[in-house]
Amino acid sequence: MNRRLRRDAGFAAVSLLALAAPLLGRATALPFLAVAGAAALLIEDGPLFELFARPRDRQAGRLYGLAAFSLSAAVLAVLAAPPVAATYTMPLPAFAASVVAVGVGNLGATAVRDRFEEQFLVVSTFTVVAFVAALLAQLAVVGLAAVPGSPGSVDAGLMAAAPTFTFHAATAALVAAITRSMLSPGDAGAVTFAVGASMLVVGGLAPAVHVLDVGLALAVAVFLGGVTYATGTASVEGMLSGVLLCLAAIGLGGPGWFVLLLTFFGVGSLSTKFRYEEKADRGVAEENEGARGLGNVLGNAGIALVAVVGFAAAPELPVDADLFRLAFAGSLATATGDTLSSEIGGLFDTPRLVTTGERVPPGTDGAITWQGELAGVVGAALVGVLAVAVLGATRSPPVVIALVTAGGVVGMTADSLLGATVEGDRLENETVNLLATLSGALASVLLAFVL
């Protein structure tokens, strides 16, 4: 076993302290605080230093990596500690899943990286190992928190909670994989805190998830991962973020929300690949051979994620849940319409700047063609029709289609205006996409109030 693998095995062992949360209760943070204090203040050399030290730790002479990881776990333990006399609360499984997923997931990824250098394989291994570890951690916490002498009720509780725990485990693994890819794999503390924060939000919002929904979510995760990798339609980070968004749509909204989100991803990927070589020759094709990255996915679907979170929280808010449906559909109508407008319009030679109407070269920011605009309107209307079919909106179907389509058109127009005025010099393309989808979501909601 090489040094890096031994180090991650040590981190994985420390992460397992989270399993003692049901037994320690409000004192759960103490073991992690003890480890953090020893790592940062006491251990300067010796076998433990050699076991846990990263290259940066060797330069500093302190185990700051282990200290950060343990301190993050301690903070999450404080947030997850149940009140006095409580026997079991949902945050405890969420806390255990957050810490163990990162610790054990890193160990799995390191074991594979020592033999294979392909990033997709390493990231996939981390995600799978983190998922299994998070699921088992939640089940272990429930078992330790169970009241002694009632095995029948424990088994029944595990059976009822298993789909929800599976959803939470998949969420933890995907958030960890995405955060880990954005940071250094050695920043286990920051990754753990990001996962914990996400899990506490999801645990507070998500209702009990049906076993069929979880099965669908996991099947789609595997399918999308394989397809996007094989076709090159997304980078590894883009693939992970797309799968996470689909998982959130299913868990927080329902299968219909997922269908609408998947429609955008499917239409966007196909339109990007459509006559790609010709668009590349014209200088209007997406970079990286059309592969969507993390920023691109979040720029186009980030508002949709906010909308589905708002829908899940609607029972606690003085807001009609139907408005979140419209915001979700309006943002995706914008993203779908804008993608079709750009990908189809880029094949024609008569683009005009949206602000002045003057002819400009293909690929100019803020340039539009009537063919592209027509394709965009069709894409927005498609999302409107699907919203009626799968989201269960309470308004009449023609009204919903009109609201979503109009929101999509408003968002497309906002994207073109921002592209012609501020994109490049002041804003990146991903930020423009985010603002455009926000405009589409708000337009659909505001038009609903007007009508």
NORRAFEN-V87857 format. One line per field, one symbol per residue. ss: DSSP state (H for helix, E for strand, C for the rest). psi: psi as a letter, one per 40 degrees, with the letter a starting at -180 (. if undefined). burial: b if it has 16 or more other ideal C-beta (glycine too) atoms within 10 Angstrom, else e. A space follows every 50 residues. Layout:
ss=???
psi=???
burial=???
This chain:
ss=CCHHHHHHHHHHHHHHHHHHHHHHHHHHHHHHHHHHHHHHHHCCCCHHHH HHCCHHHHHHCCCHHHHHHHHHHHHHHHHHCCCCCCCCCHHHHHHHHHHH HHHHHHHHHHHHHCCCCCHHHHHHHHHHHHHHHHHHHHHHHHHHHCCCCC HHHHHHHHHHHHHHHHHHHHHHHHHHHHHHHHCCCCCHHHHHHHHHHHHH HHHHHCCCCCHHHHHHHHHHHHHHHHHHHHHCCECHHHHHHHHHHHHHHH HHHCHHHHHHHHHHHHHHHHHHHCCHHHHHHHCCCCCHHHCECHHHHHHH HHHHHHHHHHHHHHHHCCCCHHHHHHHHHHHHHHHHHHHHHHHHHCCCCC CEECCCCCECCCCCCCEECHHHHHHHHHHHHHHHHHHHHHCCCCCCHHHH HHHHHHHHHHHHHHHHHHHHHCECCCECHHHHHHHHHHHHHHHHHHHHHH C
psi=hidddddddddddddeddeeddddbeedddddddddddddddheaadddd dehiddddddeigddddddddddddddddehiiheidhiddddddddddd dddddddddddddediehddddddddddddddddddddddddddeihieg ddddddddddedddddddddddddddddddddahdegddddddddddddd dddddhihhiddddddddddddddddddddefeiiddddddddddddddd dddiddddddddddddddddddehfddddddefeiiiffehhaddddddd edddddddddddeddeifhhdddddddddddddddddddddddddeeief iihddeeihiiiehheiiiddddddddddddddddddddeefieiidddd dddddddddddddddddddedehcddiidddddddddddddddddddddd .
burial=eeeeeebbbbbbebbbbbbbbbeebeebbebbbebbeebbeebeeeebbe bbbbeebeeeebbbbbbbbbbbbbbbbeebbbeeeeeebbbbbbbbbbbb bbbbbbbbbbbbbeeeeeeebbbbbbbbbbbbbbbbbbbbbbeebbeeee eeebeebeeebbbbbbbbbbbbbbbbbbbbbeeebbbbbbbbbbbbebbb bbbebbeebbeebbebbbebbeebbeebbeeebbbbbbbbbbbbbbbbbb bbbbebbbbbbbbbbebbbebbbeeeeebeebebbbeeebbbbbbbbbbb bbbbbbbbbbbbbbeeeeeeebbbbbbbbbbbbbbbbbbbbbbbbbbeee bbbbeeeeebebeebbbbbebbbebbbebbbbbbebbbebbebebeeeeb bbbbbbbbbbbbbbbbbbbbbebeeebebbebbbbbbbbbbbbbbbbbee e
